[in-house]
Amino acid sequence: MPNHVQEKLVVKIELLACKLLKDASLKRESWMLRTIFSFGLVIVSFSLAANSAFAETPVEVLAAIKVEASATPGFQGFSAAHGESFYRNKQKHDLGCSSCHTDNPAAEGKHAETGKLIKPFAPAANQERFTDMRKVKKWFRRNCNDVLDRECTAQEKGDLLAYLLTVNK
């Protein structure tokens, strides 16, 4: 279940538990049933919240991108070699991935315009990288638009991630 769906479910369960505890229409004799039911709802909501805290792995993100790419006619899989070429080559505006993330994606980078430090791009060097699909989509959309003046294709995303997964610390 996606994290955002789990978060909404947790909120709905918590609201239901609060309503149940405040519901004056229930008979006073059912206090034990209400307490047990509410306690069960709290346990379920905490377990769902804890489950949503577990992030995707880069391999799971790559698998999700593969599902998207599979809808493209002629898709034959991802290529780490193409991903490395995409990473290193300059695109429009004389920018590319390596402009900010350096020639070594396992090293700390620096934004080309703002100078802001960027944690390593390679998942082996940065355990947070490619562990939240929402962030992955956000950053691909933003950076591809900045570098390519368009969104990256699923093939480009998958090739790039396939390459980054081969990079060691």
C-alpha positions in Angstrom: 0.0 0.0 0.0 1.5 3.4 -0.9 2.6 5.6 2.0 0.1 8.4 1.3 -2.8 5.9 1.3 -1.6 4.5 4.6 -1.3 8.0 6.1 -4.9 8.8 5.1 -6.1 5.5 6.5 -4.3 6.2 9.8 -6.0 9.6 10.1 -9.4 8.1 9.3 -8.9 5.4 12.0 -7.8 8.0 14.5 -10.9 10.1 13.8 -13.2 7.0 14.1 -11.6 6.1 17.5 -12.1 9.7 18.7 -15.7 9.7 17.6 -16.3 6.3 19.2 -14.9 7.5 22.5 -17.1 10.6 22.5 -20.3 9.0 21.2 -22.8 9.5 24.0 -25.4 7.4 22.2 -23.6 4.2 23.2 -24.9 2.7 26.4 -22.8 3.2 29.5 -22.6 -0.6 29.9 -20.6 -0.9 26.7 -17.7 1.1 28.1 -15.5 -2.0 28.1 -16.4 -2.8 24.5 -15.7 0.8 23.4 -12.4 0.8 25.3 -11.3 -2.5 23.8 -12.3 -1.4 20.3 -10.6 1.9 20.6 -7.4 0.3 21.9 -7.5 -2.0 18.9 -7.9 0.9 16.5 -5.0 2.7 18.1 -2.8 -0.4 17.8 -3.8 -0.7 14.1 -3.1 2.9 13.4 0.3 2.8 15.0 1.2 -0.3 13.1 0.1 1.3 9.8 2.0 4.5 10.7 5.1 2.4 11.5 4.8 0.5 8.3 4.5 3.7 6.3 7.8 4.9 7.8 9.6 2.1 6.0 10.8 3.5 2.8 11.1 1.9 -0.6 14.5 0.6 -1.6 16.3 1.9 -4.7 15.7 -1.5 -6.3 11.9 -1.2 -5.6 12.0 2.3 -7.1 13.7 0.9 -10.1 11.1 -1.8 -10.4 8.3 0.8 -10.3 10.0 2.8 -13.0 10.3 -0.4 -15.0 6.5 -0.9 -14.8 6.1 2.6 -16.2 8.7 2.0 -18.9 7.2 -1.3 -19.9 4.2 0.6 -21.3 6.5 2.1 -23.9 6.6 0.2 -27.2 10.0 -1.4 -27.8 11.1 -1.3 -24.2 13.8 -3.9 -23.7 15.1 -3.1 -20.2 17.4 -0.6 -18.6 21.1 -0.1 -19.5 23.6 1.1 -16.9 25.9 2.1 -19.7 23.3 4.4 -21.2 22.6 5.7 -17.7 26.3 6.5 -17.2 26.3 8.3 -20.6 23.2 10.3 -19.6 24.7 11.2 -16.3 28.0 12.4 -17.7 26.8 14.2 -20.9 25.9 17.8 -20.9 22.4 18.6 -22.2 20.7 21.9 -22.9 22.0 24.9 -21.0 25.4 23.1 -20.9 24.2 21.3 -17.8 24.0 17.6 -17.0 23.6 15.5 -13.8 27.4 15.7 -13.2 27.2 19.5 -13.2 25.9 19.4 -9.7 26.5 15.8 -8.6 30.2 15.8 -9.8 31.9 13.2 -12.0 31.7 10.8 -9.1 28.1 10.2 -8.0 29.4 8.7 -4.7 30.9 12.1 -3.8 29.2 15.1 -2.3 28.1 17.6 -5.0 27.3 21.3 -5.1 24.4 23.0 -7.0 25.8 24.7 -10.1 23.9 28.0 -9.5 23.3 28.3 -5.7 26.4 26.5 -4.5 24.2 24.5 -2.0 25.9 21.2 -1.0 24.2 18.1 -2.3 24.5 14.7 -0.6 26.0 11.9 -2.8 23.7 10.8 -5.6 24.7 7.1 -5.6 22.5 5.0 -3.2 25.7 3.1 -2.0 27.0 6.4 -0.7 23.7 7.9 0.5 21.2 5.5 2.1 18.4 8.1 1.8 18.7 8.3 -2.0 15.9 6.7 -4.0 14.0 5.5 -0.9 10.8 7.7 -1.3 9.0 7.5 -4.6 7.3 10.9 -4.1 10.7 12.5 -3.7 12.1 10.6 -6.6 9.3 11.8 -8.8 9.7 15.4 -7.5 13.4 15.6 -8.1 13.3 13.9 -11.5 10.6 16.3 -12.6 12.4 19.3 -11.3 15.9 18.4 -12.5 14.9 17.0 -15.8 13.0 20.2 -16.6 16.0 22.3 -15.6 18.5 20.3 -17.6 16.4 19.0 -20.6 13.5 21.5 -20.7 11.2 18.5 -20.4 10.5 15.6 -18.1 12.8 12.6 -18.3 11.3 9.5 -19.9 10.9 6.3 -17.9 13.7 4.8 -20.0 16.1 7.7 -19.0 15.1 7.4 -15.3 15.6 3.7 -15.3 18.9 3.8 -17.1 20.2 6.5 -14.8 19.2 4.6 -11.6 20.5 1.3 -13.1 23.9 3.1 -13.5 23.8 4.7 -10.0 23.1 1.3 -8.5 26.5 0.1 -9.9 28.4 2.9 -8.3 30.2 2.0 -5.1 31.3 4.3 -2.3 
